[in-house]
Amino acid sequence: MSTNPERIYTAGLVVIGDEILSGRTHDKNIAQVASWLQVQGIRLAEVRVVPDVMEKIVAAVNALRAENDYLFTTGGIGPTHDDITVDAVAEALGLGVEVHPDARAILERYYTSRGLELTEARLRMARAPAGAELIPNRMSGAPGIRIGNIFLMAGVPHITAGMLDALTGTLEGGMPLKSETIGCWTAESEVADILRKAEQDHEGCQIGSYPFFREGKVGANFVIRSTDAEALADCARDLTRALEDRGNPCIAGGI
Protein backbone atom coordinates (compact mmCIF):
# COMPACT_ATOMS: atom_id res chain seq x y z
CA MET A 1 0.00 0.00 0.00
CA SER A 2 1.31 3.47 -0.86
CA THR A 3 0.23 6.64 0.91
CA ASN A 4 -0.19 10.21 -0.19
CA PRO A 5 -0.45 12.35 2.96
CA GLU A 6 -1.70 15.39 1.07
CA ARG A 7 -4.73 13.72 -0.45
CA ILE A 8 -7.99 12.50 1.07
CA TYR A 9 -9.06 9.19 -0.47
CA THR A 10 -12.72 8.20 -0.28
CA ALA A 11 -14.83 5.11 -0.84
CA GLY A 12 -18.50 4.42 -1.39
CA LEU A 13 -20.29 1.30 -0.16
CA VAL A 14 -23.36 -0.33 -1.69
CA VAL A 15 -25.06 -2.79 0.66
CA ILE A 16 -27.24 -5.11 -1.39
CA GLY A 17 -30.11 -7.29 -0.24
CA ASP A 18 -33.85 -7.35 0.35
CA GLU A 19 -33.16 -9.01 3.72
CA ILE A 20 -31.37 -5.88 4.96
CA LEU A 21 -34.19 -3.55 3.95
CA SER A 22 -36.85 -5.83 5.44
CA GLY A 23 -35.08 -5.98 8.78
CA ARG A 24 -34.69 -9.77 8.69
CA THR A 25 -30.92 -9.31 8.68
CA HIS A 26 -29.08 -6.65 10.65
CA ASP A 27 -26.18 -5.27 8.65
CA LYS A 28 -22.79 -5.46 10.35
CA ASN A 29 -20.66 -4.77 7.31
CA ILE A 30 -20.93 -0.98 7.28
CA ALA A 31 -19.07 -0.61 10.55
CA GLN A 32 -16.36 -3.13 9.73
CA VAL A 33 -15.78 -1.77 6.23
CA ALA A 34 -15.60 1.79 7.59
CA SER A 35 -13.13 0.79 10.32
CA TRP A 36 -10.96 -1.14 7.88
CA LEU A 37 -10.92 1.73 5.40
CA GLN A 38 -9.80 4.20 8.06
CA VAL A 39 -6.75 2.07 8.80
CA GLN A 40 -5.97 2.05 5.06
CA GLY A 41 -6.13 5.86 5.00
CA ILE A 42 -9.45 5.89 3.13
CA ARG A 43 -12.67 7.48 4.33
CA LEU A 44 -16.07 5.92 3.83
CA ALA A 45 -17.92 8.83 2.26
CA GLU A 46 -21.36 7.36 1.53
CA VAL A 47 -23.39 4.18 1.98
CA ARG A 48 -26.45 3.13 0.00
CA VAL A 49 -28.63 0.14 0.88
CA VAL A 50 -30.44 -1.20 -2.16
CA PRO A 51 -32.73 -4.16 -2.91
CA ASP A 52 -31.98 -7.12 -5.17
CA VAL A 53 -33.15 -5.12 -8.19
CA MET A 54 -30.88 -4.75 -11.20
CA GLU A 55 -31.67 -1.11 -12.02
CA LYS A 56 -31.27 -0.04 -8.38
CA ILE A 57 -27.87 -1.71 -8.04
CA VAL A 58 -26.63 -0.33 -11.37
CA ALA A 59 -27.72 3.20 -10.43
CA ALA A 60 -26.05 3.05 -7.00
CA VAL A 61 -22.83 1.59 -8.41
CA ASN A 62 -22.57 4.23 -11.13
CA ALA A 63 -23.34 7.09 -8.74
CA LEU A 64 -20.86 6.13 -6.05
CA ARG A 65 -18.02 5.01 -8.31
CA ALA A 66 -18.16 8.39 -10.07
CA GLU A 67 -17.77 10.28 -6.78
CA ASN A 68 -15.12 8.21 -4.98
CA ASP A 69 -11.70 6.66 -5.42
CA TYR A 70 -13.03 3.22 -4.53
CA LEU A 71 -16.35 1.40 -4.47
CA PHE A 72 -17.22 -1.62 -2.35
CA THR A 73 -20.32 -3.77 -2.49
CA THR A 74 -21.50 -6.39 0.00
CA GLY A 75 -24.05 -9.08 -0.76
CA GLY A 76 -25.50 -10.64 -3.86
CA ILE A 77 -22.57 -12.79 -5.03
CA GLY A 78 -23.94 -16.14 -3.83
CA PRO A 79 -25.44 -19.13 -5.70
CA THR A 80 -29.14 -18.23 -5.85
CA HIS A 81 -31.23 -16.57 -8.55
CA ASP A 82 -31.49 -13.29 -6.65
CA ASP A 83 -27.69 -12.95 -6.36
CA ILE A 84 -27.30 -10.47 -9.20
CA THR A 85 -24.51 -8.16 -8.06
CA VAL A 86 -22.03 -9.51 -10.62
CA ASP A 87 -24.51 -8.93 -13.45
CA ALA A 88 -25.39 -5.45 -12.20
CA VAL A 89 -21.76 -4.32 -11.84
CA ALA A 90 -20.94 -5.73 -15.27
CA GLU A 91 -23.86 -3.81 -16.75
CA ALA A 92 -22.78 -0.62 -14.98
CA LEU A 93 -19.30 -0.98 -16.49
CA GLY A 94 -20.50 -2.09 -19.92
CA LEU A 95 -18.81 -5.48 -19.58
CA GLY A 96 -19.83 -9.04 -20.22
CA VAL A 97 -20.02 -11.76 -17.57
CA GLU A 98 -17.85 -14.87 -17.71
CA VAL A 99 -16.97 -17.85 -15.56
CA HIS A 100 -13.56 -16.93 -14.15
CA PRO A 101 -11.30 -19.96 -14.68
CA ASP A 102 -9.40 -19.50 -11.43
CA ALA A 103 -12.65 -19.09 -9.49
CA ARG A 104 -13.99 -22.28 -11.05
CA ALA A 105 -10.84 -24.16 -10.08
CA ILE A 106 -11.07 -22.87 -6.51
CA LEU A 107 -14.68 -23.98 -6.22
CA GLU A 108 -13.97 -27.39 -7.75
CA ARG A 109 -11.21 -28.01 -5.19
CA TYR A 110 -13.38 -26.74 -2.35
CA TYR A 111 -16.40 -28.91 -3.08
CA THR A 112 -14.49 -31.99 -4.24
CA SER A 113 -12.51 -32.01 -0.99
CA ARG A 114 -15.83 -32.23 0.84
CA GLY A 115 -17.26 -34.93 -1.35
CA LEU A 116 -19.69 -32.54 -3.00
CA GLU A 117 -20.50 -31.73 -6.61
CA LEU A 118 -19.90 -28.38 -8.29
CA THR A 119 -23.48 -27.82 -9.35
CA GLU A 120 -24.71 -25.13 -11.72
CA ALA A 121 -25.93 -23.14 -8.74
CA ARG A 122 -22.54 -23.29 -7.05
CA LEU A 123 -20.82 -22.46 -10.33
CA ARG A 124 -22.68 -19.13 -10.28
CA MET A 125 -20.18 -18.10 -7.62
CA ALA A 126 -17.39 -18.31 -10.22
CA ARG A 127 -19.05 -15.72 -12.46
CA ALA A 128 -17.35 -12.32 -12.75
CA PRO A 129 -17.29 -9.25 -14.98
CA ALA A 130 -14.93 -9.85 -17.90
CA GLY A 131 -11.32 -9.05 -16.96
CA ALA A 132 -11.90 -9.16 -13.20
CA GLU A 133 -9.41 -10.32 -10.58
CA LEU A 134 -10.27 -12.40 -7.52
CA ILE A 135 -10.28 -11.54 -3.82
CA PRO A 136 -9.25 -14.63 -1.78
CA ASN A 137 -11.80 -16.17 0.56
CA ARG A 138 -10.30 -18.62 3.04
CA MET A 139 -13.62 -19.08 4.84
CA SER A 140 -15.96 -20.63 2.28
CA GLY A 141 -14.08 -20.99 -0.97
CA ALA A 142 -16.11 -18.65 -3.18
CA PRO A 143 -13.86 -15.65 -3.91
CA GLY A 144 -14.70 -11.98 -3.97
CA ILE A 145 -14.15 -9.98 -7.13
CA ARG A 146 -12.04 -6.95 -7.98
CA ILE A 147 -12.53 -5.03 -11.19
CA GLY A 148 -10.45 -1.85 -11.27
CA ASN A 149 -11.33 0.20 -8.21
CA ILE A 150 -14.53 -1.79 -7.51
CA PHE A 151 -14.60 -4.60 -4.95
CA LEU A 152 -17.45 -7.12 -4.74
CA MET A 153 -17.59 -8.89 -1.40
CA ALA A 154 -19.82 -11.36 0.40
CA GLY A 155 -22.72 -10.26 2.55
CA VAL A 156 -21.88 -12.62 5.43
CA PRO A 157 -19.84 -10.46 7.85
CA HIS A 158 -17.15 -12.97 8.84
CA ILE A 159 -16.51 -13.79 5.17
CA THR A 160 -16.40 -10.07 4.35
CA ALA A 161 -13.84 -9.63 7.14
CA GLY A 162 -11.62 -12.28 5.55
CA MET A 163 -11.84 -10.59 2.16
CA LEU A 164 -10.92 -7.24 3.70
CA ASP A 165 -7.95 -8.88 5.38
CA ALA A 166 -6.81 -10.20 2.00
CA LEU A 167 -6.96 -6.64 0.61
CA THR A 168 -5.04 -5.07 3.50
CA GLY A 169 -2.10 -3.05 2.27
CA THR A 170 -3.03 -3.28 -1.42
CA LEU A 171 -4.92 0.02 -1.86
CA GLU A 172 -3.43 3.47 -2.19
CA GLY A 173 -4.61 5.74 0.60
CA GLY A 174 -3.83 8.87 2.56
CA MET A 175 -2.77 9.16 6.17
CA PRO A 176 -4.90 7.04 8.54
CA LEU A 177 -7.53 8.99 10.44
CA LYS A 178 -6.85 9.08 14.18
CA SER A 179 -9.36 9.94 16.90
CA GLU A 180 -9.69 10.89 20.55
CA THR A 181 -12.88 10.85 22.60
CA ILE A 182 -13.84 13.17 25.45
CA GLY A 183 -16.85 12.33 27.60
CA CYS A 184 -18.82 14.96 29.46
CA TRP A 185 -22.02 15.06 31.52
CA THR A 186 -23.60 17.96 29.68
CA ALA A 187 -26.22 18.57 27.02
CA GLU A 188 -24.51 19.15 23.69
CA SER A 189 -26.67 22.22 23.09
CA GLU A 190 -25.06 23.89 26.11
CA VAL A 191 -21.54 23.59 24.71
CA ALA A 192 -22.17 23.90 20.97
CA ASP A 193 -20.27 27.18 20.87
CA ILE A 194 -17.23 25.56 22.52
CA LEU A 195 -17.25 22.70 20.00
CA ARG A 196 -17.55 25.08 17.08
CA LYS A 197 -14.68 27.27 18.29
CA ALA A 198 -12.42 24.29 18.99
CA GLU A 199 -12.93 22.99 15.46
CA GLN A 200 -12.34 26.43 13.96
CA ASP A 201 -9.16 26.92 16.00
CA HIS A 202 -7.63 23.60 14.98
CA GLU A 203 -7.30 23.19 11.25
CA GLY A 204 -7.56 19.61 10.06
CA CYS A 205 -9.61 18.48 13.06
CA GLN A 206 -13.27 17.52 12.96
CA ILE A 207 -15.41 17.13 16.08
CA GLY A 208 -18.47 14.88 16.22
CA SER A 209 -20.95 15.10 19.10
CA TYR A 210 -22.79 11.97 20.25
CA PRO A 211 -25.37 12.61 23.01
CA PHE A 212 -26.74 9.95 25.37
CA PHE A 213 -29.04 9.58 28.39
CA ARG A 214 -27.80 7.38 31.23
CA GLU A 215 -28.38 7.06 34.95
CA GLY A 216 -31.05 9.71 34.66
CA LYS A 217 -28.58 12.23 33.28
CA VAL A 218 -27.81 13.76 29.89
CA GLY A 219 -24.28 13.55 28.55
CA ALA A 220 -22.30 13.47 25.34
CA ASN A 221 -19.14 12.00 23.91
CA PHE A 222 -17.14 14.34 21.69
CA VAL A 223 -15.00 12.53 19.12
CA ILE A 224 -12.13 14.49 17.57
CA ARG A 225 -10.68 13.15 14.31
CA SER A 226 -7.55 14.16 12.43
CA THR A 227 -4.75 12.64 10.36
CA ASP A 228 -2.27 14.80 12.31
CA ALA A 229 -1.46 13.34 15.74
CA GLU A 230 -0.07 16.62 17.09
CA ALA A 231 -3.08 18.64 15.93
CA LEU A 232 -5.37 16.01 17.42
CA ALA A 233 -3.66 16.17 20.81
CA ASP A 234 -3.72 19.99 20.82
CA CYS A 235 -7.40 20.07 19.96
CA ALA A 236 -8.27 17.50 22.64
CA ARG A 237 -6.31 19.46 25.25
CA ASP A 238 -7.92 22.79 24.37
CA LEU A 239 -11.42 21.34 24.13
CA THR A 240 -11.07 19.64 27.51
CA ARG A 241 -9.85 22.88 29.08
CA ALA A 242 -12.69 24.91 27.59
CA LEU A 243 -15.34 22.42 28.72
CA GLU A 244 -13.94 22.25 32.25
CA ASP A 245 -13.66 26.04 32.46
CA ARG A 246 -17.42 26.05 31.79
CA GLY A 247 -17.90 23.72 34.78
CA ASN A 248 -18.13 20.43 32.85
CA PRO A 249 -15.65 17.82 34.12
CA CYS A 250 -14.37 15.63 31.26
CA ILE A 251 -13.42 11.98 31.02
CA ALA A 252 -10.71 11.07 28.51
CA GLY A 253 -11.71 8.12 26.39
CA GLY A 254 -15.42 8.86 26.71
CA ILE A 255 -18.22 7.82 29.02
N, C-alpha and C positions, 0 to 999 in steps of 0.2 A: 504493500500500500504506500503510495506517495502522498505527501501533504503539501498544501499551499496555504500558508497561514493568513494570507491576505484575502482569501476568497471564502465566501460562505456557500457551501454545497447543500443542496436541498433534495429531498425525495418526496414522492407522493406514494400513497398506499391505497389500493383498491381491495376491499374486503368483499368477497363474493360468496353469496349463498342465501337462499330463501330461509334456511334454518336460523340464520343470524337475525334477519329482519322479523321473523315470527316470534323470536324470543325462546325458541326451543333450545338453541345453543347460545351460550354466553361467550362472546369473543374475548380471547386472551392474547391474540396476536398483536393487536395495536400497541399495547404496552411493551411487549418484548421486542417488537421491531423498532419502536421508537428508542428504547434503551440501547439496543445494539447499534443503531445508527449514530447515536451521540458519541459512542466510543470510537466509531470510525471517523468522526469529524464531519458528520452529515446530519442535517436537521430534518426531521419529519415535518413537512410544511402543510400537508393536507391529507385527510383520509376521507374516502367515500365508500359507503356500504351499499352494494347494489345486488339485485336479485339475479337468479340464474336465467337472465334474459339477454340474448345476443346483443341487441341494439343498445341496451343499458351498459353492458360491459364495454363494448366498443367505444361508446361516447365517453365513459369515464377514463378509459385507457388513453384515448387521444387527448383529452383535456389535460390530464395530469402529466403525461409525458412531455407535452409541449411547454409546461411551466416549470419543470424541475430537471435536475441533472440525472436523477434516477427514478425509476418507477418499480414498485413491488406490488405483486398481487398475492393474495392468500385464498385458497379454496378453488374448487372446480377443476382439479387436474386428476381426479380419480377415475374409476372404471365404469361409472354408470352413465346413462343417457343424458342426465342433466349436468354432467361435468363438461362444460363447454368453454372453459377459459382458453384453452389452446386455440380453438377455432376462432374465438373472439379476438384474441391478440393477433393472430395471423391476419384476420380480416382488417384490423386496425392498421396493420403495417403493410397491407397489400401483398401478403405472402401466401404461398400454398402451405398445406399441412402434409407432413410425411412421417412415416415410422422411422424414428432415429435408430440406426443400426446398433449403436452402442447401448442405447436404452433397451432395445430388444434383447441384446445379449445379457445385460444385467438382470432383466426380468426372467429370462430363461434359466439362468443359474440359480436365481433366488427360489423360484417355484420348483425346479427340478430337485434341488437339495432338500426340499420338504415333501417330496413325493407327490407334487401337485402338477397339474397341466397348465400351460400358458394358453388360457382360453382367449377368445376374441375380446371378451370384456376386459380381461387383464392386459391384453395387448394395447388397449386404448391408452394405457399409461405410458406407452413408448412413443406416442404421437407428439410431434413438436412442430412449430413453425419452421419452414425450410431454412437451413443454415444455422440453426440454433446450437448452442452448447448445452452441456448438462451440469446440474448442480448435484453433487453426491448426496445420497440419502442412506446412511448406515442403519437407519431404524427399520425401514420396511421395504427396501429395495427400489421402489419406484422413484426415479430421480426428479429433481426440480429442473427447471429450464431457464437458460439465460440466452436472450437474444439482444445483442447490443447492450443498452443500458436498462433493459427491462428484465425483471427477475420473477418467474412464476414459481410459487412455493405452495406447499400443502396447506390445507386448512387446519389439520390436527396440530395443536400447539407444540407438542414435544417433537414432532417431525419437522415442523418449521424451525424450531430451535436448532436442530441438527444441521439443517440447510444453511442457516445463518452462520453457524460455526464454520461450515465449509467455506463460506465466503469471506470470513474474517481476514483482513489484511490485503484483500484483492481489489478494493475500490479506492479510487482517489478521493481524498476528502480534505477538509480544512483542519484547523486545530480543534481537538475535542472540547465540547462544552462542559465546563465545570460548574458546580453549584454549591451554595451554602444556604442553610435554613435557619431562620430565627423565629422562635415561637414567642407569642405574647398574649396575655389575657386582656385583650382589648377588642372592641368592635373596629373593623377595618375602616368604617366611615369616619371614625374619630382621628385616625392617623393618616388619612389619604394624602394630606398635604405633605407630611413627612416622607411618605413613600415617593411621591412625585418629585420632591426636591432631591432626594437621594439618587434617584435614577438620572435626573438632569445633571447632577454634579459629578457623576461617574460615567464617563463615556465608555461605551462598550459593555455596560451592565444593564440587564433587564431584571425587573422585580415583579414577581407574581404574588398575588395575595390569595390565600386559601382559608376562608373563615370556617369555623366549626362551633358546635354547641355541646359542651361536656360538663358534667358535674354541676349542672344548673347555671353554668357561666358561658359567656360568649368569648371566643378567642380567635386567633388567626395565626397561621404560619406564613411567613414571608420568605419566599424562595428567590435568592439572587443567583443569576446565571451570567457567566462570562467565559470567554476563551482565555482571558488573561488572569492568571492566578493572583498577581499583585493587585490588579484593579478590583478583583473580587474580594480580596481580604480588606482592602481599604473601604470599599462600599459597605461590607458587613460591619466593620468597626464603626463607621460613621452613622450607619442606620441604627445600630444598637445604642449608641450614645444618644442620638436624637430621641429615640423612643423612651429611653430611661429618663432623660431630662424632662420628658412630658409626664413622668410618673408611671411608666409602664415597664416593670421589670421584664427582662428578656431571658429566654432559655436557648442557648446555642444548640443547634441540631433539631430544634422544633419541639413541639408539645404533642 
